[in-house]
Amino acid sequence: MADTSKQIPPENAMNVTSFITRVGCGSLIPAKYEAHDLHSDLIRSLLKVQHVHRGRITCILTVKPYACNTYNTLHGGVIGSVAEMVATACARTVVNKDKDLFLGELSVSYLAAAVKQSEVIVDASVVRSGRNLTIVAIEFKLKNSEHSTSLCRATFYNMPAANL
C-alpha cells in the first residue's frame, strides 16, 4: 500500500482494498491510484470542458469503467464529486478571487442511470450570487437522448480572506 494515513493500521487498509476489489467492477485497483490525494485527478480525467462563460460551465463526462458500480452504471459518489468540482468552478466565474468559497450544502437527486461508456452533458449555472451566498444548479443529462440523469444544487458561502 502506498501512502496511507498513520492513524489507520496497514491491515485495515489492505482489508478495505481487498473488499473494493471483490465488490467493484471486478478489476484490480491500479497502483498509480493508491497514492495520496489522487481522487481529484480521477474525477478530472472523466471530464472534458466544452464551454466556460460567466456564471455557466458545460462539460462532457465519459462514464469510464472505474467510475461504475456493480451494475455498470455511473456510481452516485462520482456524480456528487463531479457536481462539487464543476459547481466550485462555476461559482468561481462570478465570485472574486479574494473571497474563499465554503461548500455549505450539496443536494443530489438521482433520476436515471448512465451506463458504462456513455457520454453525459454536465451543465452548471449560477442561480443566485450575492455578497455572502452563491447557489449553483447542476444538471447531468445523457448526450444522445438529452434525458436528465441527475439534478444537483450547491450552496456556497462566500467568505472574505482572513487578514492575519
C-alpha positions in Angstrom: 0.0 0.0 0.0 1.3 3.4 -0.9 0.9 6.5 1.4 -1.9 5.6 3.8 -2.7 7.5 7.0 -0.6 6.9 10.1 -3.9 6.6 12.1 -5.1 3.6 10.0 -3.4 0.3 10.7 -2.0 -1.2 7.4 -4.0 -4.4 7.8 -7.2 -2.3 7.8 -6.2 -0.5 4.7 -5.5 -3.9 3.0 -8.9 -5.2 4.1 -10.6 -2.2 2.5 -8.7 -2.5 -0.7 -9.5 -6.2 -0.9 -13.2 -5.5 -0.3 -13.3 -2.9 -3.0 -11.6 -5.2 -5.4 -14.0 -8.0 -4.7 -17.3 -6.0 -5.0 -16.1 -3.4 -7.5 -16.1 -3.8 -11.3 -14.0 -7.0 -11.0 -10.7 -5.3 -11.8 -7.8 -4.6 -9.6 -7.1 -1.1 -8.4 -4.2 0.3 -10.5 -1.1 1.0 -8.3 -0.9 4.6 -9.6 -4.3 5.2 -7.9 -3.3 4.1 -4.5 -1.3 7.2 -3.8 -2.5 10.0 -1.5 -4.9 12.6 -2.9 -5.5 11.3 -6.4 -9.3 11.5 -6.0 -9.4 14.8 -7.9 -7.2 13.5 -10.7 -9.6 10.5 -11.2 -12.6 12.8 -11.3 -10.9 15.3 -13.6 -10.0 12.5 -16.0 -13.7 11.9 -16.6 -14.4 15.4 -17.7 -13.8 17.4 -20.9 -14.7 21.1 -20.7 -16.9 22.4 -23.5 -17.7 26.0 -22.6 -16.8 28.4 -19.8 -18.8 31.6 -19.5 -19.5 34.0 -16.6 -22.0 32.0 -14.4 -22.1 28.9 -16.6 -19.9 25.9 -17.4 -20.6 22.9 -19.6 -18.6 19.7 -19.6 -18.8 16.2 -21.1 -18.4 13.4 -18.7 -17.5 10.0 -20.2 -18.6 7.1 -18.0 -15.4 5.0 -17.7 -15.3 1.5 -16.1 -13.6 2.7 -12.9 -16.4 5.2 -12.3 -19.1 2.5 -12.4 -20.8 0.5 -9.7 -21.6 -3.3 -9.9 -24.5 -2.6 -12.3 -22.1 -1.0 -14.8 -23.7 2.4 -14.3 -22.2 5.7 -13.1 -21.6 5.5 -9.3 -23.6 8.0 -7.2 -20.5 9.2 -5.4 -18.9 10.1 -8.7 -21.9 12.2 -9.5 -21.5 14.0 -6.2 -17.8 14.5 -6.7 -18.2 15.9 -10.3 -21.1 18.1 -9.1 -18.9 19.6 -6.4 -15.9 20.1 -8.7 -18.0 21.7 -11.5 -20.1 23.8 -9.1 -17.0 25.2 -7.5 -15.5 26.1 -10.9 -18.8 27.7 -11.9 -19.1 29.8 -8.7 -15.5 31.0 -9.2 -16.6 32.6 -12.5 -18.7 35.1 -10.5 -17.1 35.3 -7.1 -14.0 37.4 -6.7 -10.7 35.6 -6.1 -10.2 37.5 -2.8 -13.1 35.6 -1.3 -12.9 32.0 -0.1 -15.7 29.6 -1.0 -17.1 27.2 1.5 -19.5 24.5 0.3 -22.3 24.6 2.8 -24.7 22.2 1.1 -24.8 19.8 -1.9 -28.0 18.1 -2.8 -28.3 15.4 -5.5 -31.5 14.0 -7.0 -30.8 10.7 -8.9 -33.3 10.4 -11.7 -31.9 7.7 -14.1 -28.7 5.7 -14.7 -25.9 6.5 -17.1 -24.4 3.3 -18.4 -20.8 2.5 -18.9 -19.1 4.2 -21.9 -22.0 6.7 -22.3 -21.4 10.4 -22.5 -23.2 12.8 -20.1 -23.5 16.5 -20.5 -22.9 18.4 -17.2 -24.4 21.9 -17.2 -23.7 24.1 -14.2 -25.2 27.6 -13.9 -25.2 30.2 -11.1 -28.8 30.6 -9.9 -28.0 33.3 -7.4 -24.9 35.1 -6.3 -24.8 37.7 -3.6 -22.4 39.2 -1.1 -22.4 36.2 1.2 -24.0 33.3 -0.8 -23.7 31.7 -4.2 -26.1 29.0 -5.4 -25.3 26.8 -8.4 -27.6 24.3 -10.2 -26.0 21.4 -12.0 -27.8 19.1 -14.4 -26.5 15.8 -15.7 -28.2 14.6 -19.0 -27.4 11.9 -21.5 -25.7 13.3 -24.6 -27.5 11.1 -27.1 -31.1 11.5 -25.7 -31.0 14.7 -23.6 -32.7 12.8 -20.7 -31.8 14.1 -17.3 -29.9 11.6 -15.1 -29.3 13.8 -12.0 -30.1 17.2 -10.7 -27.9 18.9 -8.2 -27.8 22.1 -6.2 -24.8 23.5 -4.4 -24.8 26.3 -1.9 -21.6 28.2 -1.3 -20.8 30.7 1.4 -18.6 33.5 0.2 -16.1 34.4 3.0 -13.6 37.2 2.8 -10.0 36.0 3.1 -8.7 36.4 6.7 -6.1 39.2 7.3 -3.7 37.8 9.8 
